[in-house]
Amino acid sequence: MSVTLKDHETILDEFLEDVSRIEDDVRSFVLFGTAGRGNIIPGESDLMDAYVFLKHEVFEDKEQFIKAVEVLCGAFIGYAEKSPFPTHAYFYWDERDPVPGHFRREMTTFSRIILGEDIRDKIRSTPASYRAGRTAFFEIRRMGMPMMPYLHKKEWSERECQAIYNGLLVIVKHIPMSACMALNIWAGLPEADEELRKALPDLDTTVLDKITMLRYEPDRVADPERLRALLKEGLMFVEELNDQLVARVKDETFH
């Protein structure tokens, strides 16, 4: 199924229409991700990344809470049914709840307020969440291991080409940000590449630029050999980054 920019706009409009039914219960509706940053890539970007913060009074009134949850569940079901992609798990937040540390920069800087108050300067995370976030790179790195056998296959099917491309997206979208977190740098996706280059100037990040260029090409999964070369280069980049991060973390530990 092909996805257009109009599809992204329609999903947001329909979700907002549902949420507006409980507008008095919503403290803030924060849109982030590519929609919040204004650089949606149709067919690749999540249809919507958002947090709905409910006023704390909602959680103190059973009937009011049930109504709010019913409306939000209905809105999410509508979103999930129309999405051509797997959908993320969802949470409903009290206005006083902390958000995960790895989302805070995205939500407070690279975002838009769609409904309610602008509470971005009040959004916070817990020390425990930051500590957990600093380990994210080492978990994401493991996701690359199942892709290594593909390098030994002579031919790839169309489905395998798409799977490799999805793996390259993980490298370019999540590796820089999670690596920054390992270094205690809480950068959002638009700035993570540059922050990583500053923090580790000896690291060759050329492959990130190559993958980014590929993302904007209409036939991005049409050339298996190009994907093969990028996969090999990308996996080597992640391993080198891992070595540099481990060395830096050890140095911090002993000093």
Protein Blocks (a to p, Z undefined) as FASTA:
>chain_A
ZZdfklmmmmmmmmmmmmmmmmmmpmbdcdehjllnopacehkacfbdcdddddfklmmp
mklmmmmmmmmmmmmmmmmmmpmbdcdddddddfkbccdfklmmmmmmmccdfehcdfkl
mgccdfklmmmmmmmmmmmmmmmmmmmmmmmpmbdcfklmmmmmmmmmmmmmmmmmmmmm
mnopacdfklmmmmmmmmmmmbccklmmmmmmmmmpmklmlpmklmmmmmmmmmmmmmmm
mmmmmmmmmmmmmZZ
